[in-house]
Amino acid sequence: MKNVFFYLAVVCLSFSAMAQIQTPAPSPTQKMDQKVGLTDVTIEYSRPSMKGRTIFGDLVPYDKMWRTGANKNTMVTFGDDVMIGGKEVKAGEYAVFTKPGAVNWEVYFYNDTNNWGTPEKWDDSKVVASVTAKTSAMPMSVETFTISLDDVKTDGANLGLMWDKTYVSVPFTTMTDKMVSKSIESVMNGPAANDYYSAAVYYLENGKDINKAKTWIDQAVSMNDGAYWYKRQQSLIYAKAGDTKGAIKAAKKSMEQAQTAGNMDYVALNKKSLKEWGAM
């Protein structure tokens, strides 16, 4: 009989160990990855909700350091060096702390990431960059604290912080042009047709030396004469360089080759350009 009771006790204990109740986290975590230019940016943070509470100036006091979220402090990782607040921030992982105010926020990027919440003892020497960011009032209320990457361009973006009706934006700049220029210079020692093509298109789209772009696109076309998309970009580069006659010639050739290949999108693009240049 004792053995039976012992067996039942073991079964009950095993069942209770296996039947643990799972409930949602009150401040769920989020991880976001974004490519900004050529730089990988990752943000990890916990997201508290308003739940009927007054947020800034109450739950989150003004002029006091905040972990910028809930639970473990918010983390941002830059895959390459960036510029924040006029300072160069090396590639790596940083904690983001803020000191909210009614009009402005102080935003700090801190190189000690081993904190749960704000540091027990603040160390100014660990601040790699700081920014004073003006608050903006939103027309609607955001229930759950949200971090976003806004206004993403080839050379930077804005780190957006929003909760309740408050939005704060912290701009940062990537080293895209420096990275691309270095890549172009190194590849040009022995470039293939597509390298010339990529370099030329980058110069066209970013307002750099159009004569260099023209030289590179001509080289690309000479190495791959059948690429109608090369000739499409060649026509645009010629037009920007002021050579309308050369642009029309390249566009007509691109349209002819695209027609043969059955790519009607490129046919339409070239027709539109030819019309703009007075050739149709």
Secondary structure as GFF3:
##gff-version 3
##sequence-region A 1 280
A	DSSP	alpha_helix	2	18	.	.	.	ID=ss1
A	DSSP	beta_strand	29	36	.	.	.	ID=ss2
A	DSSP	beta_strand	39	46	.	.	.	ID=ss3
A	DSSP	beta_strand	75	78	.	.	.	ID=ss4
A	DSSP	beta_strand	82	84	.	.	.	ID=ss5
A	DSSP	beta_strand	87	89	.	.	.	ID=ss6
A	DSSP	beta_strand	92	99	.	.	.	ID=ss7
A	DSSP	beta_strand	104	110	.	.	.	ID=ss8
A	DSSP	three_ten_helix	124	126	.	.	.	ID=ss9
A	DSSP	beta_strand	127	153	.	.	.	ID=ss10
A	DSSP	beta_strand	156	174	.	.	.	ID=ss11
A	DSSP	alpha_helix	176	187	.	.	.	ID=ss12
A	DSSP	alpha_helix	193	205	.	.	.	ID=ss13
A	DSSP	alpha_helix	210	223	.	.	.	ID=ss14
A	DSSP	alpha_helix	228	240	.	.	.	ID=ss15
A	DSSP	alpha_helix	244	261	.	.	.	ID=ss16
A	DSSP	alpha_helix	264	276	.	.	.	ID=ss17
###
